[in-house]
């Protein structure tokens, strides 16, 4: 890390808005630990589905969550959640998970369960000598790191986002998931106060990353 100030970057936005690709690009350019919180909710959703815990508040959910021991695995600048020593694979991108993740993610008990774990990723990033943390999700700048040094909100036309998902071979109802996540009572998807909007609808990935990189460079200069 040397004399480089530790920076925390929060990237929020809807499904397929370019959060992961942008975060990945920034992590490589600036030696940042990349954290995809959406994968956290997907992984926990899959575990709860496998143990037949319904997306309903109550003792069954609490007991189900208590059985999950969380850890962090790092590979190529990206941090992955581990659950009972299992590291998520492509199974968390399945249609089954896509159909259920928003329902589970809306549960206050589940969000509370993951809150401290998500915030602790900054400690993990420092432990492994990263120069900062770039965390993507739907409530990063509003709930997880409201005091992040830089908050970005990525947006793209729903049709273009659906096309991106289809190109990845993923069946996903973009507008339905965004509506569910925006309307939930606990930590809804929203543009955080103080965030910078980036509309990637007509931009290439490289253009988005370059624009975001310029903002990161400017922000680093302001950190004491």
C-alpha positions in Angstrom: 0.0 0.0 0.0 2.9 2.4 0.8 1.8 6.0 0.9 -1.3 5.5 -1.2 -4.4 6.5 0.7 -7.0 3.8 1.2 -10.1 4.5 -0.8 -13.6 3.0 -0.6 -15.7 3.1 -3.7 -19.4 2.3 -3.7 -21.0 1.3 -7.0 -24.8 0.9 -7.0 -27.2 0.2 -9.8 -29.8 -2.2 -11.2 -29.2 -5.6 -12.7 -26.8 -5.7 -15.6 -26.1 -2.0 -15.4 -22.4 -2.8 -15.7 -21.5 -2.8 -12.0 -19.3 -6.0 -12.0 -17.4 -5.2 -15.2 -16.7 -1.6 -14.0 -15.7 -2.7 -10.6 -13.4 -5.4 -12.0 -11.8 -2.9 -14.3 -11.2 -0.4 -11.4 -9.8 -3.1 -9.1 -7.1 -4.0 -11.6 -6.2 -0.4 -12.4 -6.0 0.8 -8.8 -5.1 -2.4 -6.9 -8.5 -2.5 -5.2 -10.3 -5.5 -3.7 -13.5 -6.1 -5.7 -16.5 -7.1 -3.7 -19.7 -8.2 -5.4 -22.4 -8.1 -2.7 -25.0 -9.4 -5.1 -23.2 -12.7 -5.1 -23.5 -12.7 -1.3 -27.3 -12.6 -1.5 -27.3 -15.2 -4.3 -25.1 -17.6 -2.3 -27.2 -17.3 0.8 -30.4 -17.6 -1.2 -29.1 -20.8 -2.7 -28.2 -22.3 0.7 -31.6 -21.4 2.1 -33.4 -22.9 -0.9 -31.4 -26.1 -0.6 -32.4 -26.4 3.1 -36.0 -25.5 2.3 -36.0 -22.3 4.3 -38.8 -20.1 2.8 -38.4 -16.4 2.1 -40.5 -15.5 5.2 -39.5 -13.7 8.4 -39.5 -16.0 11.4 -37.7 -18.6 13.5 -37.0 -20.9 10.5 -35.1 -18.1 8.7 -33.2 -17.2 11.9 -32.2 -20.8 12.5 -31.2 -21.2 8.9 -29.0 -18.2 8.9 -27.4 -19.2 12.2 -26.2 -22.4 10.6 -24.2 -20.4 8.0 -20.6 -19.7 8.9 -19.3 -16.9 6.7 -15.7 -16.3 5.5 -13.9 -14.6 2.6 -11.8 -16.1 -0.1 -9.7 -13.9 -2.4 -8.6 -14.7 -6.0 -7.2 -12.3 -8.5 -8.3 -9.1 -6.6 -11.8 -10.4 -6.1 -13.3 -11.3 -2.8 -15.8 -14.1 -2.6 -18.0 -15.1 0.3 -17.5 -18.6 1.6 -20.3 -20.3 3.5 -19.4 -23.3 5.7 -16.2 -23.5 3.6 -18.2 -23.6 0.3 -17.2 -21.0 -2.3 -20.0 -20.1 -4.7 -19.8 -21.2 -8.3 -22.0 -20.7 -11.3 -24.9 -22.3 -9.6 -25.7 -18.9 -7.9 -26.5 -17.6 -11.4 -29.1 -20.2 -12.2 -32.7 -19.4 -13.2 -33.8 -20.8 -9.8 -31.7 -18.3 -7.9 -32.7 -15.4 -10.3 -36.3 -16.1 -9.5 -35.9 -16.1 -5.8 -33.0 -13.8 -4.8 -35.0 -10.6 -4.7 -37.5 -12.1 -2.3 -34.8 -13.3 0.1 -32.9 -10.1 -0.2 -35.9 -8.1 0.9 -36.0 -9.8 4.3 -34.7 -7.4 7.0 -33.3 -10.4 9.0 -31.2 -11.6 6.1 -29.9 -8.1 5.3 -29.0 -7.5 9.0 -27.2 -10.9 8.9 -25.0 -9.7 6.1 -24.5 -6.1 7.1 -21.5 -6.3 9.4 -19.9 -9.0 7.1 -20.1 -6.6 4.2 -18.6 -3.7 6.2 -15.8 -5.9 7.4 -14.6 -6.4 3.9 -12.7 -3.0 4.2 -10.7 -4.6 7.0 -10.0 -7.7 4.8 -8.8 -5.4 2.0 -6.4 -3.7 4.3 -5.2 -7.0 5.7 -4.3 -8.2 2.2 -2.5 -4.9 1.3 -5.0 -3.6 -1.2 -5.0 0.2 -1.9 -8.7 0.3 -1.4 -12.1 -1.4 -1.8 -14.6 -1.2 -4.7 -17.9 -2.7 -3.5 -20.9 -3.1 -5.8 -24.5 -3.8 -5.0 -27.8 -2.1 -4.5 -27.4 -0.4 -1.2 -23.7 0.2 -0.9 -23.6 4.0 -1.0 -26.9 4.3 1.0 -26.5 1.7 3.7 -23.2 -0.2 3.8 -20.7 2.6 3.2 -22.7 5.9 3.2 -19.4 7.7 3.8 -17.6 6.1 0.9 -14.9 8.3 -0.7 -16.6 7.9 -4.1 -20.2 6.8 -4.8 -21.2 5.9 -8.3 -24.6 4.9 -9.6 -24.7 3.0 -12.9 -27.7 3.1 -15.1 -28.6 1.6 -18.5 -31.7 1.2 -20.6 -33.6 -1.9 -19.5 -33.6 -3.4 -23.0 -29.9 -3.1 -23.3 -29.4 -4.6 -19.8 -31.6 -7.6 -20.8 -29.6 -8.0 -23.9 -26.4 -8.1 -21.8 -27.8 -10.8 -19.6 -29.0 -12.8 -22.6 -25.5 -12.6 -24.1 -24.1 -14.0 -20.9 -26.6 -16.9 -21.2 -28.5 -15.8 -18.1 -32.2 -15.8 -17.9 -33.2 -12.8 -15.8 -36.2 -10.5 -15.5 -34.4 -7.2 -15.3 -37.3 -4.8 -14.8 -39.1 -7.1 -12.4 -36.1 -7.5 -10.2 -35.4 -3.8 -10.2 -39.0 -3.1 -9.2 -38.9 -5.6 -6.4 -35.6 -4.3 -5.1 -36.6 -0.6 -5.4 -39.9 -1.2 -3.5 -38.7 -3.3 -0.6 -38.9 -1.7 2.8 -35.4 -2.7 3.9 -32.5 -1.0 2.2 -34.2 -0.5 -1.2 -32.4 0.0 -4.5 -32.0 3.8 -4.8 -29.5 6.3 -6.0 -27.5 7.3 -2.9 -27.1 10.9 -1.9 -23.9 12.4 -3.2 -23.5 9.7 -5.9 -22.4 10.4 -9.5 -24.7 9.0 -12.2 -23.1 7.1 -15.1 -25.5 6.2 -17.9 -23.8 3.3 -19.7 -26.6 2.8 -22.3 -24.6 4.2 -25.2 -21.1 3.7 -23.7 -18.7 0.9 -24.3 -17.3 -0.9 -21.2 -13.9 0.7 -21.7 -15.5 4.1 -21.9 -17.3 3.5 -18.6 -14.2 2.2 -16.9 -12.2 5.2 -18.2 -14.8 7.7 -17.0 -14.9 6.0 -13.6 -11.1 5.9 -13.4 -10.9 9.6 -13.9 -13.3 10.1 -11.0 -11.3 7.7 -8.9 -8.0 9.6 -9.6 -9.6 12.9 -8.7 -11.0 11.4 -5.5 -7.7 9.9 -4.4 -6.2 13.4 -4.5 -8.7 14.7 -2.0 -8.2 11.9 0.6 -6.1 13.1 3.6 
